[in-house]
């Protein structure tokens, strides 16, 4: 009887697989507002996909690499001084490896990449607006519905004070979320701009043909301005919110993304303009006083004083990233093979510096110190494989048109942005941000694998 019940459950999950992608999209929409609902939904989708596509998932060498990494992390936890904390720390990694493997099999097409990006752009608007209200209008509330299903807390003035955090625990975490969404939204905006320009040009040609309505004019009539207008609003709102998170890392990566898009599109004037603005800010912050004084007439102190730390001049040495990185590196050298155990850095740093600190603001140094060099090198190697194969896909694929290349480039750029973020911070301690990062990696890998399958099929037919 129990076996029959389990078979019914299994068949139910299999039947739900066809619509599981829609559930993932709903999870992306709801994640910023309800991590609990988003987590349950993503877990449900991952389970369905594993049940339906276990053979495909198990055959992929990249997933073997993450399986080996999981074993190394478990071994490291077994050698940790505080084994309980180390094994609890595995929950920030191992479940997301499973999520990644499942969704890399589920996500296959460029249409799905667009749908993901749209879901993120739409879902970001409420939290960005709440953040702006938090800072400028003193919004403050605590709302709970059915315990953790919907739990919203807005602290007036932000966290730390004067920096937007919205529904996230800290301004830096919110900035990391905004950077990823900003990059993907900007990619969608450029795509809509391209479509609009193409339709407009075709419309001009159509009207030029004896004043008759041509095909180009009909295309123009069908090109709705609503998506472009919404994306314009989303990009601007997210960028403004990002500015007021006061995150130097977020600013730098957003500017890097804008330059990357401008170079990709061949917009030389925009590249020059952004380079001039960035150079002015850097000179105002770091040039000799005689030169900096000139640029500070133009550049607001909000930017240059944050960059050179004049805004926070008396920070303890123990809170400096350089100090944290040196301490993490010394820990890694003392236990190079298995590390000190996940979640050990905070305890060790507090014992040494008498200041509580959650992490060393560098994911790769943290993993080296807490899990050892072998697992960290394997993790970096897997990420490098994803970057290399993604670049190869953009350069060599025969089956991708310009629009699809742009959306794939957006995901690759957001992945590079995630890597840069984690060289100066650690994003895996916020569940929403951690899940979003692994879903983006899964989307990239899923499309790469599908393209490789197409190449293999084409070579067999030839």
C-alpha positions as CSV (number, residue, x, y, z in Angstrom):
1,X,0.0,0.0,0.0
2,X,2.9,2.4,0.8
3,X,4.5,1.5,-2.5
4,X,1.3,2.3,-4.4
5,X,1.1,5.7,-2.6
6,X,4.7,6.5,-3.4
7,X,4.1,5.6,-7.1
8,X,1.1,8.0,-7.2
9,X,3.3,10.8,-5.7
10,X,6.0,10.0,-8.3
11,X,3.5,10.1,-11.2
12,X,2.1,13.4,-9.9
13,X,5.5,15.0,-9.9
14,X,6.2,13.7,-13.4
15,X,2.9,15.1,-14.7
16,X,3.8,18.5,-13.2
17,X,7.1,18.7,-15.0
18,X,5.6,20.3,-18.2
19,X,4.5,23.4,-16.2
20,X,7.5,23.5,-13.8
21,X,9.2,26.2,-15.8
22,X,6.3,28.5,-15.1
23,X,6.6,27.8,-11.4
24,X,10.3,28.8,-11.6
25,X,9.3,32.1,-13.1
26,X,6.7,32.7,-10.4
27,X,9.5,32.0,-7.8
28,X,11.7,34.6,-9.4
29,X,8.9,37.1,-9.2
30,X,8.1,36.4,-5.6
31,X,11.6,35.8,-4.2
32,X,12.4,39.4,-3.2
33,X,9.1,39.7,-1.3
34,X,8.9,36.2,0.1
35,X,12.0,34.1,0.3
36,X,10.1,31.2,1.9
37,X,7.6,30.9,-1.0
38,X,10.4,31.3,-3.5
39,X,12.4,28.6,-1.8
40,X,9.6,26.1,-1.6
41,X,8.7,26.7,-5.3
42,X,12.3,26.4,-6.5
43,X,12.8,23.2,-4.5
44,X,9.6,21.8,-5.9
45,X,10.7,22.5,-9.5
46,X,14.2,21.0,-8.8
47,X,12.6,17.8,-7.5
48,X,10.3,17.5,-10.5
49,X,13.2,18.0,-12.9
50,X,15.4,15.5,-11.1
51,X,12.7,12.9,-11.3
52,X,12.0,13.6,-15.0
53,X,15.6,14.2,-16.3
54,X,17.9,12.3,-13.9
55,X,19.7,10.5,-16.8
56,X,20.6,13.8,-18.6
57,X,21.7,15.4,-15.3
58,X,23.8,12.4,-14.3
59,X,25.6,12.2,-17.7
60,X,27.0,15.8,-17.6
61,X,30.7,16.0,-16.6
62,X,30.1,19.5,-15.0
63,X,27.7,17.9,-12.6
64,X,30.3,15.2,-11.8
65,X,32.6,18.1,-10.9
66,X,30.1,19.6,-8.4
67,X,29.5,16.1,-7.0
68,X,33.2,15.7,-6.3
69,X,33.3,19.2,-4.8
70,X,30.4,18.2,-2.5
71,X,32.4,15.2,-1.3
72,X,35.5,17.4,-0.6
73,X,33.3,19.9,1.3
74,X,31.8,17.1,3.4
75,X,35.3,15.7,4.2
76,X,36.4,19.3,5.1
77,X,33.4,19.5,7.5
78,X,34.5,16.2,9.1
79,X,37.9,17.7,10.0
80,X,36.6,21.0,11.3
81,X,37.1,22.1,14.9
82,X,33.4,23.0,15.2
83,X,31.8,20.2,13.2
84,X,28.2,21.3,13.9
85,X,28.8,24.8,12.5
86,X,30.7,23.3,9.5
87,X,28.0,20.8,8.6
88,X,25.3,23.6,8.9
89,X,27.5,25.7,6.6
90,X,27.1,23.0,3.9
91,X,23.4,24.1,3.5
92,X,24.7,27.3,1.9
93,X,26.3,25.2,-0.9
94,X,25.1,21.6,-1.4
95,X,21.4,22.3,-1.9
96,X,22.3,25.0,-4.5
97,X,24.5,22.5,-6.4
98,X,21.3,20.3,-6.8
99,X,19.3,23.4,-7.8
100,X,21.9,24.2,-10.4
101,X,22.0,20.7,-11.8
102,X,18.3,20.5,-12.1
103,X,17.7,23.9,-13.7
104,X,20.6,23.5,-16.1
105,X,18.6,20.6,-17.5
106,X,15.3,22.5,-17.4
107,X,16.5,25.8,-19.0
108,X,17.4,25.2,-22.7
109,X,16.3,28.1,-24.8
110,X,17.0,31.8,-25.3
111,X,13.3,32.4,-24.8
112,X,13.6,31.1,-21.3
113,X,16.5,33.5,-20.7
114,X,14.3,36.4,-21.7
115,X,11.5,35.2,-19.5
116,X,13.8,34.9,-16.5
117,X,15.2,38.4,-17.1
118,X,11.7,39.8,-17.4
119,X,10.6,38.1,-14.2
120,X,13.6,39.6,-12.4
121,X,13.0,43.1,-13.8
122,X,9.3,43.1,-12.8
123,X,10.0,41.6,-9.4
124,X,12.7,44.2,-8.6
125,X,10.4,47.2,-8.9
126,X,8.5,46.8,-5.5
127,X,11.7,46.3,-3.5
128,X,13.4,49.2,-5.3
129,X,10.5,51.5,-4.6
130,X,10.3,50.4,-0.9
131,X,14.0,51.1,-0.6
132,X,13.7,54.6,-2.0
133,X,10.7,55.2,0.3
134,X,12.8,53.9,3.2
135,X,15.5,56.5,2.6
136,X,13.6,59.6,1.4
137,X,10.2,59.3,3.1
138,X,11.2,57.5,6.3
139,X,9.0,54.4,5.5
140,X,9.1,52.0,8.4
141,X,6.9,48.9,8.9
142,X,7.0,45.3,10.0
143,X,4.5,43.0,8.3
144,X,4.1,39.3,8.8
145,X,1.5,36.9,7.3
146,X,1.4,33.3,8.3
147,X,4.8,33.5,10.1
148,X,7.5,33.5,7.5
149,X,5.4,33.1,4.3
150,X,5.4,36.9,4.0
151,X,7.6,38.7,6.4
152,X,8.6,42.3,5.5
153,X,10.7,44.6,7.7
154,X,11.6,48.1,6.6
155,X,14.0,50.0,8.9
156,X,13.7,53.8,8.6
157,X,16.8,55.4,7.1
158,X,18.3,52.1,5.9
159,X,20.9,49.7,7.2
160,X,23.5,50.9,7.9
161,X,21.8,54.3,8.5
162,X,21.7,56.5,5.3
163,X,22.1,53.5,2.9
164,X,19.1,51.8,1.2
165,X,18.6,48.1,2.3
166,X,14.9,47.7,1.5
167,X,13.7,44.2,2.4
168,X,17.3,42.9,2.5
169,X,19.3,42.7,5.7
170,X,22.1,45.0,4.6
171,X,22.7,47.7,1.9
172,X,25.6,45.7,0.4
173,X,23.3,42.6,-0.1
174,X,20.7,44.8,-1.7
175,X,23.3,46.4,-3.9
176,X,24.4,42.9,-5.1
177,X,20.8,42.0,-6.0
178,X,20.3,45.3,-7.8
179,X,23.5,44.9,-9.8
180,X,22.5,41.5,-11.2
181,X,18.9,42.7,-12.0
182,X,20.3,46.0,-13.5
183,X,22.6,44.1,-15.9
184,X,19.8,41.8,-17.1
185,X,17.2,44.6,-17.4
186,X,19.7,46.7,-19.4
187,X,20.2,43.8,-21.8
188,X,16.4,43.6,-22.3
189,X,16.3,47.4,-22.7
190,X,18.9,47.3,-25.5
191,X,17.1,44.5,-27.2
192,X,13.8,46.4,-27.2
193,X,15.7,49.5,-28.4
194,X,17.1,47.5,-31.3
195,X,13.7,46.2,-32.2
196,X,12.2,49.7,-32.1
197,X,14.9,51.1,-34.3
198,X,14.6,48.3,-36.8
199,X,10.8,48.7,-37.0
200,X,11.2,52.5,-37.4
201,X,13.7,52.1,-40.2
202,X,11.5,49.6,-41.9
203,X,8.5,51.9,-41.5
204,X,10.5,54.7,-43.1
205,X,11.3,52.5,-46.1
206,X,7.7,51.4,-46.3
207,X,6.4,55.0,-46.4
208,X,9.0,55.8,-49.1
209,X,7.5,53.3,-51.5
210,X,4.9,55.5,-53.2
211,X,3.2,56.5,-50.0
212,X,1.7,53.1,-49.6
213,X,1.7,51.1,-46.4
214,X,4.5,48.6,-46.7
215,X,5.5,45.7,-44.6
216,X,7.8,47.9,-42.6
217,X,5.0,50.2,-41.7
218,X,2.9,47.3,-40.5
219,X,5.8,46.1,-38.4
220,X,6.0,49.5,-36.8
221,X,2.3,49.4,-36.0
222,X,2.8,46.1,-34.2
223,X,5.8,47.2,-32.1
224,X,4.2,48.2,-28.8
225,X,6.1,50.9,-26.8
226,X,5.0,49.5,-23.4
227,X,7.9,46.9,-22.9
228,X,10.5,49.6,-23.8
229,X,8.9,52.2,-21.5
230,X,8.6,49.7,-18.6
231,X,12.2,48.6,-19.0
232,X,13.4,52.2,-19.2
233,X,11.6,52.8,-15.9
234,X,13.0,49.6,-14.3
235,X,16.6,50.4,-15.4
236,X,16.4,54.0,-14.1
237,X,14.8,53.0,-10.8
238,X,17.2,50.2,-10.1
239,X,20.2,52.4,-11.0
240,X,19.0,55.2,-8.7
241,X,18.4,52.7,-5.9
242,X,21.9,51.2,-6.5
243,X,23.4,54.7,-6.2
244,X,21.8,55.2,-2.8
245,X,22.9,51.8,-1.4
246,X,26.2,53.7,-1.2
247,X,28.0,50.5,-2.3
248,X,31.3,51.2,-4.0
249,X,31.4,47.6,-5.3
250,X,27.9,48.0,-6.8
251,X,28.8,51.3,-8.5
252,X,32.0,49.9,-10.0
253,X,30.3,46.7,-11.4
254,X,27.3,48.7,-12.8
255,X,29.7,51.1,-14.6
256,X,31.7,48.1,-15.8
257,X,28.5,46.5,-17.2
258,X,27.6,49.8,-19.0
259,X,31.0,49.9,-20.6
260,X,30.8,46.3,-21.6
261,X,27.4,46.8,-23.3
262,X,28.7,49.9,-25.0
263,X,31.7,48.1,-26.4
264,X,29.6,45.1,-27.4
265,X,27.2,47.5,-29.3
266,X,30.1,49.6,-30.7
267,X,28.8,52.8,-29.1
268,X,32.1,54.6,-29.0
269,X,30.7,58.0,-27.9
270,X,29.0,56.3,-24.9
271,X,32.3,54.5,-24.0
272,X,34.1,57.8,-24.1
273,X,31.4,59.6,-22.1
274,X,31.4,56.9,-19.4
275,X,35.2,56.8,-19.3
276,X,35.3,60.6,-18.8
277,X,32.8,60.5,-16.0
278,X,34.6,57.7,-14.2
279,X,37.9,59.4,-14.6
280,X,36.5,62.7,-13.1
281,X,35.2,60.8,-10.1
282,X,38.5,59.0,-9.6
283,X,40.5,62.2,-9.9
284,X,38.2,63.9,-7.4
285,X,38.7,61.0,-5.0
286,X,42.4,60.1,-5.3
287,X,44.3,62.8,-7.2
288,X,46.7,65.2,-5.4
289,X,44.8,67.8,-3.6
290,X,45.6,70.6,-6.1
291,X,44.1,68.5,-8.9
292,X,41.3,66.9,-6.9
293,X,40.1,70.3,-5.7
294,X,39.3,71.2,-9.3
295,X,37.2,68.1,-10.0
296,X,35.4,68.4,-6.6
297,X,33.7,71.5,-7.9
298,X,31.9,69.2,-10.4
299,X,31.7,65.8,-8.7
300,X,29.4,65.6,-5.7
301,X,31.1,64.6,-2.4
302,X,28.6,61.8,-2.1
303,X,30.7,59.9,-4.7
304,X,34.3,60.9,-4.2
305,X,34.1,60.9,-0.3
306,X,32.7,57.4,-0.4
307,X,35.4,56.1,-2.7
308,X,38.3,57.4,-0.7
309,X,36.7,56.7,2.7
310,X,36.6,60.4,3.7
311,X,32.9,59.7,4.4
312,X,33.8,57.2,7.1
313,X,37.3,58.3,8.2
314,X,37.6,56.5,11.6
315,X,36.8,52.9,10.7
316,X,38.7,50.4,12.8
317,X,41.6,48.6,11.1
318,X,39.8,45.3,11.8
319,X,36.9,46.3,9.5
320,X,39.2,47.1,6.6
321,X,39.0,44.5,3.8
322,X,42.8,44.3,3.6
323,X,43.0,43.2,7.2
324,X,40.3,40.6,6.7
325,X,41.9,39.2,3.6
326,X,45.3,38.9,5.2
327,X,43.8,37.0,8.1
328,X,41.8,34.7,5.8
329,X,45.0,34.0,3.8
330,X,47.0,33.2,7.0
331,X,44.2,30.7,8.0
332,X,44.3,29.0,4.6
333,X,48.1,28.6,4.9
334,X,47.8,27.0,8.3
335,X,45.3,24.3,7.1
336,X,45.8,24.1,3.4
337,X,44.1,20.8,2.7
338,X,40.8,20.8,4.6
339,X,40.6,24.3,6.0
340,X,39.2,25.2,9.4
341,X,35.6,24.3,8.6
342,X,32.7,26.3,7.1
343,X,31.5,29.1,9.3
344,X,34.7,29.1,11.3
345,X,36.0,32.5,10.1
346,X,33.7,34.6,12.2
347,X,34.7,32.8,15.5
348,X,38.4,32.9,14.7
349,X,38.4,36.6,13.6
350,X,36.5,37.7,16.7
351,X,39.0,35.8,19.0
352,X,41.9,37.6,17.2
353,X,40.4,41.1,16.7
354,X,37.7,41.3,19.3
355,X,35.3,42.5,16.6
356,X,32.4,40.3,15.3
357,X,32.5,39.8,11.5
358,X,30.5,37.4,9.5
359,X,32.9,36.8,6.6
360,X,36.1,38.1,5.1
361,X,34.5,39.9,2.2
362,X,36.0,37.6,-0.4
363,X,34.3,34.3,-1.3
364,X,37.4,32.6,-2.6
365,X,39.6,33.5,0.3
366,X,36.8,32.4,2.7
367,X,36.6,29.0,1.0
368,X,40.4,28.6,1.0
369,X,40.4,29.3,4.8
370,X,37.4,27.3,5.7
371,X,37.5,24.3,3.2
372,X,41.1,24.2,2.0
373,X,42.8,24.8,-1.3
374,X,41.8,21.6,-3.2
375,X,38.0,22.3,-2.9
376,X,38.5,26.0,-3.7
377,X,40.6,25.3,-6.8
378,X,38.0,22.8,-8.0
379,X,35.3,25.3,-7.4
380,X,37.2,28.0,-9.3
381,X,38.0,25.5,-12.1
382,X,34.3,24.7,-12.6
383,X,33.4,28.5,-12.7
384,X,36.3,29.0,-15.3
385,X,34.8,26.2,-17.4
386,X,31.5,28.0,-17.5
387,X,33.1,31.3,-18.5
388,X,35.3,29.7,-21.2
389,X,32.5,27.7,-22.8
390,X,30.1,30.7,-22.7
391,X,32.6,32.9,-24.5
392,X,33.2,30.1,-27.1
393,X,29.4,29.9,-27.6
394,X,29.3,33.6,-28.3
395,X,32.2,33.5,-30.7
396,X,31.7,30.3,-32.6
397,X,28.1,29.2,-32.6
398,X,26.5,29.0,-36.1
399,X,22.9,28.9,-34.8
400,X,22.5,32.1,-32.7
401,X,21.1,35.3,-34.2
402,X,22.1,38.7,-33.0
403,X,19.2,39.1,-30.6
404,X,19.8,35.8,-28.9
405,X,23.5,36.6,-28.6
406,X,22.7,39.8,-26.8
407,X,20.5,38.1,-24.2
408,X,23.2,35.4,-23.7
409,X,25.8,38.1,-23.4
410,X,23.7,39.7,-20.7
411,X,23.7,36.5,-18.6
412,X,27.4,36.1,-19.1
413,X,28.0,39.7,-18.0
414,X,25.8,39.2,-14.9
415,X,27.9,36.0,-14.1
416,X,31.1,38.0,-14.4
417,X,29.5,40.7,-12.2
418,X,28.7,38.0,-9.6
419,X,32.4,36.8,-9.7
420,X,33.6,40.4,-9.2
421,X,31.1,40.9,-6.4
422,X,32.4,37.9,-4.6
423,X,36.0,39.1,-4.8
424,X,35.0,42.0,-2.4
425,X,32.0,40.5,-0.6
426,X,30.3,37.1,0.0
427,X,26.8,36.7,-1.5
428,X,25.9,33.2,-0.5
429,X,24.6,34.1,3.0
430,X,21.4,35.7,1.6
431,X,19.2,32.9,0.3
432,X,17.5,35.0,-2.4
433,X,20.8,36.2,-3.8
434,X,22.4,32.8,-3.5
435,X,19.5,31.1,-5.4
436,X,19.4,33.8,-8.0
437,X,23.2,33.4,-8.7
438,X,22.9,29.6,-9.2
439,X,19.8,30.0,-11.4
440,X,21.8,32.4,-13.6
441,X,24.7,29.9,-13.8
442,X,22.2,27.1,-14.6
443,X,20.6,29.2,-17.4
444,X,24.0,29.8,-19.0
445,X,25.1,26.1,-18.7
446,X,21.7,24.9,-20.0
447,X,22.0,26.9,-23.2
448,X,25.6,26.0,-23.7
449,X,24.8,22.3,-23.4
450,X,21.9,22.6,-25.9
451,X,24.2,24.4,-28.4
452,X,26.7,21.6,-28.1
453,X,24.0,19.0,-28.7
454,X,23.1,20.9,-31.9
455,X,26.7,20.9,-33.1
456,X,27.0,17.2,-32.4
457,X,23.7,16.5,-34.3
458,X,24.8,18.6,-37.2
459,X,28.2,16.9,-37.4
460,X,26.5,13.4,-37.5
461,X,24.2,14.5,-40.3
462,X,27.1,15.8,-42.3
